[in-house]
Amino acid sequence: MTCENFKIKKWYEFHNEEDFLILKNKLEKISTESFGRVLIPEFKITKCGYSSPWVIEYESEYIKGHPARADQMKIIYEDVVLKDSEWSLNNYHPQNYIVDTHGYLFYIDLEDYGPTSIQDRKDRFEIEYKNFIIETQATLNGLLNRVGLKYTGKTKSEMQKSLLDMKISNLNYERGV
């Protein structure tokens, strides 16, 4: 599915056992979870130290691709935010979701997984989605300015106000089969 030639190693050092066990348990639990069309890169814990300082090191496959785009945000909403579970992924910024060269969608921030209600996930997603739209428009405006063109639609403040008034429930959204 992905490029298996590259790996990423992450190293965490804790000064107390409680924080160490929280991450260890998250990594063990996420490895058994399914998020539908959102995949978790293969990883393995390569070092686990049970004395001070407590250490966790894990190695994960590197996902080569691009951040999630608007069409993938719908998949994230359906398969992660609405997941019928107490535990889910808790970060919805497109940079944490990578579409690989084969079109598969991966979540790469393994530590940001844990218990959270569906309503809290909906609220977080709505904020991230609005920020995503605003960032995308700012990038587009910057690109247009570089080539000597100018956006002549709504002013930036009008556009941001209309985006901030937007609710996820108002999106033209149908759950895929």
C-alpha positions in Angstrom: 0.0 0.0 0.0 2.7 2.5 0.9 6.4 3.1 0.4 8.0 0.6 2.8 11.6 1.9 2.4 11.2 4.8 4.8 10.5 4.6 8.6 10.0 7.2 11.3 11.2 6.7 14.8 9.7 8.6 17.6 11.2 8.7 21.1 9.4 9.8 24.3 10.9 10.1 27.7 8.7 10.5 30.8 9.5 11.6 34.3 6.6 9.8 35.8 5.1 6.4 35.3 1.5 7.7 34.8 2.3 9.6 31.6 4.4 6.7 30.3 1.5 4.3 30.8 -1.0 6.6 29.2 1.0 6.7 25.9 1.8 3.0 26.1 -1.9 2.1 26.5 -2.9 4.4 23.7 -0.4 2.9 21.3 -1.4 -0.6 22.2 -5.1 0.2 21.8 -4.8 2.1 18.5 -3.0 -0.8 16.9 -6.2 -2.9 17.3 -8.7 -0.2 16.1 -10.3 0.3 12.8 -11.4 3.7 11.4 -13.0 2.5 8.2 -11.4 4.3 5.3 -8.9 6.1 7.5 -5.9 3.9 8.0 -3.3 3.8 10.7 0.3 3.3 9.5 2.0 0.1 10.5 4.1 0.6 13.6 5.8 -1.3 16.3 7.0 -0.3 19.8 10.8 -0.8 19.6 11.7 0.2 23.2 9.8 0.3 26.4 11.6 1.2 29.6 9.9 0.5 32.8 12.1 2.6 35.1 12.9 6.2 35.5 13.2 7.8 33.0 10.4 5.9 31.5 11.0 5.6 27.7 8.8 4.6 24.7 10.3 4.5 21.2 8.3 3.4 18.3 8.9 3.0 14.6 6.3 3.7 12.0 6.1 3.5 8.3 6.5 6.8 6.5 3.5 7.8 4.5 4.5 9.7 1.4 1.7 11.8 -0.1 -0.3 15.0 0.5 -2.5 16.3 3.3 -6.2 15.6 3.2 -8.3 17.8 1.0 -11.9 18.8 1.2 -13.3 15.5 -0.2 -11.2 13.6 2.3 -12.6 15.8 5.2 -16.0 14.2 4.6 -14.4 10.7 5.0 -12.7 11.9 8.3 -16.1 13.2 9.5 -17.9 10.0 8.7 -15.4 7.4 9.7 -13.6 9.1 12.6 -15.8 11.8 14.1 -19.0 9.8 14.0 -17.2 6.5 15.0 -19.5 4.8 17.5 -16.9 4.4 20.2 -15.7 6.1 23.3 -12.2 6.2 21.8 -11.2 7.9 18.6 -8.7 10.1 16.8 -8.9 13.5 18.4 -7.2 15.8 15.8 -8.9 16.8 12.6 -6.4 19.2 11.0 -5.8 18.0 7.4 -2.0 18.0 8.0 -2.5 15.0 10.3 -4.1 13.0 7.5 -2.0 12.0 4.5 -3.3 10.6 1.2 -0.6 8.3 -0.1 0.3 7.8 -3.8 -2.3 5.0 -4.1 -5.1 7.2 -2.8 -5.3 5.7 0.7 -6.0 8.0 3.6 -3.8 7.7 6.7 -3.8 9.3 10.1 -0.2 10.0 11.2 -0.5 11.6 14.7 -0.7 8.3 16.7 -0.4 10.0 20.1 -3.5 12.1 19.6 -5.9 9.2 20.2 -8.1 8.7 23.2 -11.5 8.8 24.9 -13.8 11.6 23.7 -17.5 11.9 23.1 -19.0 12.1 19.7 -20.3 15.6 20.5 -16.8 16.8 21.5 -15.4 15.3 18.2 -18.1 17.1 16.2 -17.3 20.4 17.9 -13.5 20.0 17.3 -14.1 19.0 13.7 -16.3 22.0 13.0 -13.5 24.3 14.3 -10.8 22.5 12.3 -13.0 22.5 9.1 -13.6 26.2 9.3 -9.9 26.9 9.8 -9.1 24.6 6.9 -11.5 26.6 4.6 -10.0 29.9 5.8 -6.4 28.7 5.3 -7.3 27.4 1.8 -8.8 30.7 0.8 -5.8 32.6 2.2 -3.5 30.3 0.2 -5.5 30.8 -3.0 -5.5 34.6 -2.5 -1.7 34.5 -2.0 -1.2 32.5 -5.2 -3.5 34.8 -7.2 -1.5 37.9 -5.9 1.8 36.3 -7.0 0.6 36.0 -10.6 -0.9 39.5 -10.6 -4.6 38.5 -10.3 -7.0 39.7 -7.6 -9.9 38.1 -5.9 -13.0 40.3 -6.5 -15.6 38.4 -4.6 -16.5 38.9 -1.0 -14.1 40.8 1.2 -11.9 38.7 3.4 -13.9 39.7 6.6 -17.2 39.0 4.9 -16.0 35.6 3.7 -14.6 34.7 7.2 -17.8 35.8 8.8 -19.9 33.6 6.5 -17.5 30.7 7.1 -17.7 31.2 10.9 -21.5 31.2 10.7 -21.4 27.9 8.9 -22.4 24.7 10.7 -21.3 21.2 9.7 -25.0 20.2 9.6 -25.5 22.8 6.8 -23.0 21.2 4.5 -24.4 19.3 1.5 -23.3 16.0 2.9 -24.5 12.5 2.3 -22.9 9.4 3.8 -21.3 7.2 1.2 -22.3 3.6 0.8 
